[in-house]
Amino acid sequence: MGQDYEQPPVFWRFRSSSGFIVFSVSFAIFVDVLLYGCIVQRWLAILLAVYGLGFSLGSPAFGWLADHYRNRWWPLMGGLVLLLCGTLMLWVGTAVQFLCLARFIQGLATACIWSVGLALVIDTVGSSNAGESLGLLAASMSIGFVGAPSLSGFLYDRLGYNSVFGCMVVMVLIDIALRIFIIEKKDAVKWVLQEAKAKSDDPRQPLLPPTGPPDAPNFDIQPHSHPIITLMRSPRLVTAVWVSFVEAIVMTSFETVLPLHTKETFGYTSTLAGLCFAAVVFGDFFSTYAGRLSDRVGARPCVIVGCIGGAATIFFCGFANGNTPASQALLWVMLLLVGLAHCLVFVPTYTEMSLVVEQIEREQPGVFGPYGAFAQSYGLGNLAYAAGTTVGPLMSGFMKQQVGWCWLTFTLAVLVLLTVIPVRLYLGEPKQVKPQPPSEEGVSTV
């Protein structure tokens, strides 16, 4: 009796490998950030708010959508198509309403790429090893932030306005091509099993392995609350979401106020002012090491050290308020340390958002349905980050004008330092209570 085998796609091992999938998601985030940095330079500031609105609304929505499909390929491809459409609309648009719609679509695309892309990485590498992979994503984001102004400025000066958008469209098309080649690991399992079956000489060897150990817990089929409600009941996840919100406030505050402060205080040109913020972002290039450390020791110690170190360095940034070489040197050194502290906080926090889903699943098997809630967990984190990108520029701009640079940095430092309290209480795996040995008191001897 012959056996039928499905012919696997070409290069299926490479296309389903962890390295290729992580690289593809990293490239998607790089292109998304690059588009944000290149295109926003030309348009009015109001478009930033529209972009943030799309990011905020899209994050939980796309997270829910991705967790209701077995395959994350289609939601991720949909996000890239939205990104392409938004870019083309910005390229050809002239009316303000049309441009606002384009930026809103780009915000939705960003929400999809981040929520679904991060969940795809967790599906591929697993939560226990997620820190290093998420560190690569953070590094790709930093490359996009640092490279966007330089690339857009070079293209605009040498080749004109259309060259900037033409380059961005090509990058998105490359991104879409990478997504077409991706094969998710859960789809590649059948070919792994098929090869194992073909190599086996035992005719009694089953084609599929047992679904689980005999004593595996049964899934709870009772109705549950919406997954997002279940997630938000976890103090551990709420803490991670709050940390994401605070980090967004800090980073966007520096992005907003730092160029103005350096121009007023040191007489910096736009290029030097931009390099100051690049010093902050430079710390993210060490995110892979922060992720590796988080995988080994857990998120709590990393985030506590990052918050305390970040609060101290932000506070000392406030003393860089005089036009002297020492003041400039102090600012540059402190900005580098702020970036390093940020990577110690950002990557472990996003790793926590997947670990908390696994914790809830262990405690309540089947509570999130057959496909889990990784994308929805990241959707909540991205929603908080998007809210922080809205609050940060408004708060920092107001405080810089009303009370000055010193009080702004002091306020940010206090906000970061206070975040240590919920991190210490709730972040990280809950301690398992060991059963106490029976007391020997009161035991009678015969």
N, C-alpha and C positions, 0 to 999 in steps of 0.2 A: 504494500500500500504506500503510495508516494506521499510526500509531505510538501505542502505549499509554503513557501517563504516569501515574505514581502521584500522586494528589492529596495535597499536603503538608498537615500539620496547620496549624491557625490559629496565627498569630504565631510560626511556626517559626524565623524569623530571630532574633527577640528571645529565644525560649526556648532557643536554642542559642548565644547570644552569650556571650562570655567574662565580661562584666560581670554578667549574670544568674546564671551558674553560680557564679562566685566569691562573689557576694552570698548565694546560697542556702546554700553551704557555710559561709560566715561566720555566717549566721543560725543554722545548725544548731549550730555550736560555741558561739555565744553562748547559745542556749537550754540546751544541755547544761551549760555552766558555771553558768548562772543556776540551774538545778535543783540542781546540786551545792551552791551557796552558800546557797540558800534552805532546802532541806530538811534539810541536815546540822545546821543550828542546833538542831533540836528533838530529835534522837535521840542515843543513846549513842555514845561514841567508838568502840566495837567495830564499829559499822556502817561506819566509815571503812575498817577493815581488810578487811571483806568486799567493799566497793566496789573497793578496790585489787586484791583477788584476781581479781574479775571482769574488771577492766581489764587485768591482767597476762595472764591466760589467753586473753582474747578477742583481744588485739592481733595476735599471730602467726596465730591461727586465722582471723580475718576477713580478714587480709591475704592469706593463702593462698587463701581462698575467692574474694575479689574478683579475684585475678589468674588465676583459672580460669574466669571468665565474661567474655565479650566486652563485655557491658554492665554498668556499675557501678550502674545504677539500682536493680536488685533488691536487692543487698546493702545499699545505703544505705537503701533503704526498710525493709528488715528491721531495721536498727539503730534507726530511728525508731519502728517498731512496738514494739520491745523497750523503748525509752525511755518510750513511752506506758504500756505494761503495768506497768513498774516504778513509775512515778509513781502510777498508780491503786492499785497494791497498797500503797504507802506511805500513801496517803490513807485507805484503809479498814482497813488492818491494825492489829492490837493485839498479837498474839502475837509474841514476840521472834524465833522461828524464821521466821515469815512475813515479818517486816521484814528479816531478814538475807537471805532469798531475794530480796526486792524490791531491796535494795541491790546484791546480786550481779548481778541482771538489769540494773540501771542501769549497773554497771561494764562488762558486756558491750556494752551499747548505746554507751557512750562509746568503747570500743575500736573498734567498727564505724564510728562516725561519724568518728573521727579518722583511722583507717587508710584507709578507703575514700574519705572526703571529700578528704583531702590528695592521694590518687592521682588523683581526678577533676579536681582543680584542675590538676595537672601535665599530665594528658591534654588539658586545655583550653588552657592558656597556654604549655605547653612548659617544659622545665627551664631553658633559658637565660634566661627571663623570670620565673622562679618566685618570686624573692626578694620583689618588691613585692607579689605576690598573697598569699604566705604572711605577709607583714607585715600585711595586712588581716585575715587570720585571727587573728593574734596580738593585734591591736587589739580585735577582737570578743571574744576571750577576756578581755581586760582589762576591757572594759565589763561583761561578765558578772560578773567577780570583784568589781568596785567596786559595781555596782548591786544585786547579790543581797541583801546585808544590809539596804540601805536599803529596797528594794522589799518584801522579806518582813516587815521590821519595821513599815513603814507599813501594809501590808495586815492584818497580825495585830492591830495596835493599833486600827485603825479598823473593820475588818469581821470580824475573827475568824479562827480557825484554818482553816476551810474555804475562805476566800477565797484563801489562799496556794496551796493545791493547785488550786483552780478556775482561777486565773490561769495556773499552770504547764501544766495540761492544755490550755488554749486556745492557749498558745504552741506546744506540741508539735503540735497540730492544724494551726496555721498553717504550721509547719515541714513537715509531711507534705504540705500543699497545694502548697508551693513545690517539693517533690520531684516531685510528680505532673507539674508543668508543665515540668520540665527535659527537654530533648532534648540528648543528648550530641553533640558535634561530629562524631564518626565516624559517627553515624546521620544527621546533617544533610547530609553530603557528597553523598549521592545526589540530594538536591533541588537542590543547587548545580550539580551536573553536568547534571541534568535541565533546569534553566533555561538553562545554557550551550548545551545541545544544541538547545533550542527556538529560541534566538536565532541559531543558526548557519545560514547560507545554504548552507553546503557540505554536500551530501548524503553526501560521503565522510567527514565528521567522525565519529570513533568516539564512542560513548556514554560509554565509560570511558577514562580516560587510561592510558598504559602503566604497568605495575606498577613499573617502575624502569628505570634506565639499563641499557644493554646490558652494561656491565661491573660491575653490582651484584654483590656477593658472594653466593654461595649460602649458604643456612642450613645449619648443621651438624646433621645428623640423627642423630649419634651419641648414645647415652644419656649423660646427665649426672647429677651429684649433685642432691639436692634443692635448689631455689633458695635456701632459707635457709642451707644449708651453703655454697653458692657465695658468697653475700653475706658470710657471716661469715669467709670466707677473705681478704676484702679489708681490709687495715689501714686504708684510708681510711674504710670504713663502720664498722669497729669503733671508730675514733676518734670518729666522729660519734655513735655510740650511747653511748660513754663520756661525752662532753660532755653529752648529754641527761640521763644519769643524775646527773651532778654538778650540773647546773642544777636538777634536781628536788630534790635534797638541800638546796641553798641556799635555794630559794624556800619549800619547806615548813618548813625550820628557822625562817626568819623568821616564817612564818605561825603556827607553834606557840609560839615563845618570846617574840616581840616584845610581844604584849599583856601577858604576865606581867611582863616586864622593865620596861615603861613604867608599869605599875600600881605595882610595888614601888619603883621609883626616883623617878618623877615624880608618883605619885599620880593617874595618868590614869584617867578613866572608861572604860567599855567603848567608848563612841563614839570618844573620842580615840585609844584603843589601836587600834581598827579603822582609823582614818584613817592611822595610822602605816604599817600594811601597805599601805593604798591608795597611799601615797607610793611604795612599791616597785613596785607594779603600774602606776603612772602612766607609768613609762618605756616600757611596751609600746605606748602611744599613738603613739610615734615609730617603731614597727616597720616601717612602710612605707618610711621613709627608710633604715633599716638594710637592708631587703631590696633597695632600689634600689641602694644602695652595694655590696652583695654581688654583684648582677648585673654591676656595672661592674668591680670590682677583684678579685672572687673572695672565697671564704669565709675563706681562711687569715688575711689581714691583719685582717679584721673580728673574727674570733674571738680572735686573739692580743691585739688592743687591748682587746677586751671582757673577756677573762680577766685581763689585767694591771690594767686599771682597776677591775674588780670586786673583785679581791683587795685592792687598796689601800683601796678605800672600805669593804669589809667589815672590814678591819683597824682602820680609824679609827672604825668604829662601836663598837668595844670601849672607846674612851675616853669614850663618853657614859654614864658610870656615876655621875654625881653630880647631885643635885637643884639644879641651877643653870640660869639662862637660857642661858648659853653651851653647857652640855652638851646641853640640849634642842635648841638651834639646830644644833649639830653633828650630832646624830642625824638630824634631819629632812633636812638637806642631804645627808648621806651616804646616806640611804635613797633619795633621789631619784636620786643618782648610781649606786647599786646597780641600780636599775630600768633606767636608761639603758644600763649595761653589759650587763645581762641581755638587752635587745633586740638588742644588737650580737652576742650569742652565739647566742641561740635561733633566730632566723630564718635566718641563714646556715647553721647546722648542719642544720636540716631541709631546706634547699635542697640541701645536699650529699647527702642520702639519696636524692634522685632523680638527681642528676648521676652518682653512683657506679654506678647501674644502667645508665645510658647508656654509661659507660666500659667496664663489663664486657661489654655487648652489642657494643660496637665491637671489643673484643679477641676475643670468642668469639660470633660471630653465631648467634642462635637458642638460646643456652644457657638462656634463661628461657622458651622456648616462644613461642607466637604472641601472647600478651597481655602479656608483660613481667613485671616483678616490683616495680613501684612500690609497690603496696599492701603487699607483704611487707616491703619496705625500711622503710616507715613503721611497719609493725607492730612491727618490731624496735626502732625508736626509741621507740615508745609503750610497749613492754614495759620498756625501760630507764627511761623517765620514771616509769612506774607503780611500778617497784622503788624509785626514788629517793623517791617520795612515801611509801613505807613506811619506808625507812631514815631519812629526814630527821627526822620527828617523834620517832622513838625515840631517835636519837642526840642530837638537840638537847635533848630533855627530860631525858635522863640527864645530859648534860654541864652543863646549866644548874643542875641540882640538886647535882651533885657538885663541880664545879670553878668554876662561875660564868660570868657573861656574857662577861668578857674572854677567857678561854681558849676559849670556844665560838667567838667571832668569829675569834680567831687560828687555830683549827683549820680553820674554813671558808675563811679567806683562803689558808692554805697549800694546801688541797685544790684550790682554784681555780687558784692560781699553778702548781702542779705539772702541771695539765692543759695548760699551754702547751707542754710538751715533746712529747707525741704530736701535738698540733695542728701544731706547727712541722714535725714530721717527715713526717706523713702526710696532713693535710687539704689539700684543693685538688687541681686537676688535676695529674697527674704531668708533670714536665718532659719534653718531647720531646728526645731526643738527636739533635742535628744531625749529619749525616755529615761527617766531617772531609775536607777537600780532600787529594788525594794529595800527599805530601811531595815536594819537588823534590830532596831529598838523594839522592845515589846515582844520579841520572839522568845518563847520559853524553850528552855533546853530540857530534855528528858534525861 
